[in-house]
Amino acid sequence: MHGSNDHALSASKNETRMGLAALLTGAFMLVELAGGIVANSLALIADAGHMLTDFAALGLAWFAFRLMRHPADWKRTYGFDRFQVLVAFTNGLALFVIAAWIVYEAIHRLIDGDAHVAGGIMVAIGLAGLVVNIVAFLLLRGADRENLNVRGAALHVLGDLLGSVAALIAGGVIMATGWTPIDPLLSVLVAMIILRSGWFVVVESAHILLESAPSEFDTRRIAPDLVSNIEGVDEVHHVHVWSLTQARRVATLHAVVKRAANIEEVIRNIKTRLNREFGLDHITVEVEYGRCADQIFPNYREPS
């Protein structure tokens, strides 16, 4: 119960902070878009586009945390926790699209030549954006940083923060020298930041959606560890470990035990060992004597 309460409190904190960050980002995105149009600044419009995806990312992340309140049912026996991973994957792909659009627009501006850009407006909006993004970033730093959704959202906001810095620099250069190509050039830099953020979010969320073992987890250690440390266990095979979310790890395995062993005690010791040594908390153990029961299936392969 204590673990369930901690999980609920963490989810509630994440939801509140994510909602506040989404509201801040969405409100300033409209200001930045209007300023970019008035100033004719691609850097501002590009960063507003980035903030649009961030607003969607934060909004969906907030909705994912809210959806997690719903309990598991007979159709969704693991509940709705994995929805947040699907949201993170979708948001990462959206970052690729917006980055490609920014680069396309920047190339066109560079080819077409200089355009009038209001440096003063860029500086003012860049400063305001810097403040807003720092506040949003601090909000997310106070949430659970082990959560993939929180980490993905923080990367989005960090990209916005750097975009505001780019707008400030571009506006200052234009005011000082009148050299307007700095605007599309720095917008490409923002696009690269967006791509980098998107790549990490997509790779990590896809890893979970493919039900791969956690990246820091070596499943090859489990079998020899259990055989060495659990009395009555002769062999362990068919070990599978995957993540429902970053925080929820699931494992299944077959354990060949001695006939004289106390089965309940062996299972309890296996689960205790896996929890303490490997951080697993949802474990299914199939107990066998001698040959693997799966040999009855036509596509059976000998366990490695």
WOWOSUL-V698555 format. One line per field, one symbol per residue. phi: phi as a letter, one per 30 degrees, with the letter a starting at -180 (. if undefined). psi: psi as a letter, one per 20 degrees, with the letter a starting at -180 (. if undefined). burial: 1 if it has 9 or more other C-alpha atoms within 8 Angstrom, else 0. A space follows every 10 residues. Layout:
BEGIN
phi = ???
psi = ???
burial = ???
END
This chain:
BEGIN
phi = .ddddddddd dddedddddd dddddddded dddddddddh cddddddddd dddddddddd dddddddddd ddbddbdcic ededdddddd dddddddddd dddedddddd ddjdbdbddd dedddddddd dddddddded dddddddddd dddddedddd dddddddddd ddddddbidd eedddddddd dddddddddd ddddddeddd hddeecccdd ddedddddcc djccabbhdb bacdbdcccb bbacbdcddd ddeedddddd ddddddcbic bbbccccbci ddddddddcd bedc
psi = hghggggggg gggggghggg hgggggghgg ghgghhggik ohgggghhgg hghgggghgh gghghhhihp rqahhnijbj hihhghgggg hghhhgghgh gggghggggh giaqqppnhg hggghggghg gghgggghgh hiaoiiphgg ggghgghhhg ghhhgghggg gggghhijnh ihghghhhgg hhggggghgg gggghhgghj krqphjpoii hgghgghhio piphqpalpp prpgahiopq qqrpporqhi qogggggghg hgghghhikp jnpppppqod qphiiiqhkp qpq.
burial = 0000000001 1111111111 1111110111 0110111011 1111111111 1111111111 1101101100 0100000011 1101111111 1111110111 0110111011 0000001111 1111111011 0111011011 1011101111 1111111111 1111111111 1111100001 1111111101 1111101110 1100111110 1111000010 0111011001 0111111111 1111110111 1111111100 0000011011 1011100001 1010101110 0000100000 0000
END
